[in-house]
Amino acid sequence: MSTLPTAPSWRHGVTPYQWRVLLVAWLGWVFDSMDATIYAIVLHPALHDLLQTASGSSPVSDSDIGWYGGIIFSIFLVGWAIGGVLFGVLADYIGRTKTLILTILIYAVFTGLAALSDTWWHLALYRFLTALGVGGEWASGAVIVAEVWPEEKRAKAAGILQSAWAAGFFLAAAVNLLLRGYGWRVLFLVGILPAFVTILIFLWVKEPERWAKARSKELMTGAAQPVKLLELFRGELRRPTLVGSVLAFVAVFGLWGATNWTPTLIGALPDMRGLDARALEPYKSYAIMALNAGALIGYLSFGALADRFGRRPVFALMCAGSLVMLPITFLTPHAYVHVLLLLPLLGFFNNGIFSGFPIYLPELYPTRLRATGAGFCFNAGRVLASGGPFLTGYFVTALGSFGRAASAVALIYLVGLLILPFAPETKGQPLPE
């Protein structure tokens, strides 16, 4: 009896080297995520200890923690933006691999040093320096995967790369469960571990052939010069640069201005209010896991959906879903179990949108400007988005709860829906040379 031939798996034809490149970029982004999540988890106990030390016997209120926590979140996002832009330029100038190694070392070292903080502004300084590396790692990692993987498989590889953010959340939550009795400083010390990933990159990864050829051609013709950011705003590149930057701003503003306050939301639930900070930690970790279970599905789904329907429709889906799910998740639950049921849906949309950026942004720029363009778009909006956590802290005071504050921040997704009609559609197109 004859059988029908089966379609080859999308993984067919991918070389071991291409998998290794994806692996090291994925690991770098895992530890990026772990770093950001660790801070979200330890925000309350760390600031409580630091502010209590500064104030002596004066009590530290949730409003105090919300205020200073918002300031540090904002400083972190500014550092992320600066690092993403500067190291994106550097990746086009000295190479993707060298920049990837440098940025991972930066964020690993300064995450570990945050354990030595004695005041809230020490912590803010270390978070700013950490953020420089975090922003730069994405720019170099996303571009190196886009340039090494086959054209027809690039979107799915980028989705796998972005899934590292969910894996980092799970890792941070697991570390928190294992080490919660040792204090918040120990969690920051764990952040030194990513430094070992640089050894694998040094041994396994070479510069992408696309970049090497483009750079060699520039040097041979005498046309090589430092990449200029102004080129992103000239001619045909102006519109994709503006659209890409606004989309990234919307996604970052929503995530950092609302969703990343999930651990604080848990403590405000009626059935959680009687628990002390240590007893709350497991509940926060399980909530983060629920959020990122949905996020993981969103990350892995974006590439397949974008290949089928196009980049713009899937961005629109994620914006609309986030606009609806943020108020539902932060306002309607009256018990911990309700939050656990809603967080996966929120994570699918609010986090899943980020898989679009390693897919879409590298497709907008030629090789000599690819890391600069992708890094600029993904990170420039963070300067404005850095006001998100600060604004949320203000809304908490003005509106009376984290739930109302997060719901107000959700309106930013309307901006994403309004800008999408101007976005170039890149489905089925090769990377520009």
URTA-V61400 format. One record per pair of residues at least 12 apart in sequence whose C-alpha atoms are under 6 Angstrom apart, sorted by the first residue. I is the first residue (numbers start at 0). J is the second residue. D is the distance in whole Angstrom. If there is no record, write none. Layout:
BEGIN
i;j;d
I;J;D
I;J;D
END
This chain:
BEGIN
i;j;d
21;144;6
24;140;5
25;160;5
25;163;6
28;163;6
29;163;5
29;164;5
29;166;6
29;167;4
30;167;6
31;133;6
32;164;5
32;167;5
33;167;4
33;168;6
33;171;5
36;168;6
37;171;6
41;183;6
49;118;5
49;119;6
65;392;5
66;392;5
69;388;5
69;389;4
69;392;6
70;389;6
71;123;5
72;388;6
73;385;4
73;386;6
74;127;6
75;126;5
75;127;5
75;130;6
76;381;6
76;385;5
77;382;5
78;127;5
78;130;5
78;131;5
79;130;4
79;131;5
79;134;4
80;378;4
80;379;5
80;381;5
82;131;4
82;134;5
82;135;5
83;134;4
83;135;4
83;374;5
83;378;6
84;374;5
84;375;5
86;135;5
87;138;5
87;370;5
87;371;4
87;374;5
88;371;5
91;370;6
95;139;5
96;206;6
99;136;6
99;139;6
100;197;5
102;132;4
102;135;6
102;136;5
104;194;5
105;132;5
106;129;4
106;132;5
106;133;6
107;190;6
107;191;5
107;193;6
107;194;6
108;191;6
109;125;6
109;129;5
110;129;6
110;187;6
110;190;5
111;187;5
111;188;4
111;190;6
111;191;5
113;125;5
114;184;4
114;187;5
138;370;6
138;374;5
141;357;5
142;370;6
147;207;6
154;302;5
154;358;5
155;302;5
157;357;6
157;358;6
158;298;5
158;299;5
158;302;5
158;354;5
159;299;6
161;354;5
162;295;6
162;298;5
165;291;5
165;295;5
169;288;6
172;284;5
242;422;6
243;376;5
244;376;4
244;380;6
246;415;6
247;377;5
248;380;4
248;384;6
252;384;5
252;387;5
256;387;4
256;388;5
256;391;6
257;405;5
262;283;5
270;334;6
289;342;6
289;343;5
290;342;5
290;343;5
290;346;5
291;346;6
292;343;6
293;343;4
293;344;6
293;346;5
293;347;5
294;346;4
294;347;4
294;350;5
294;351;5
297;347;4
297;351;4
298;351;5
298;354;5
309;426;5
315;416;6
317;348;5
317;352;6
318;412;5
320;348;6
321;348;5
321;349;5
322;409;5
322;412;6
324;345;5
325;406;6
326;406;5
328;341;6
329;402;4
330;402;5
360;373;5
361;373;6
362;430;5
365;431;5
365;432;5
366;432;5
391;404;6
END
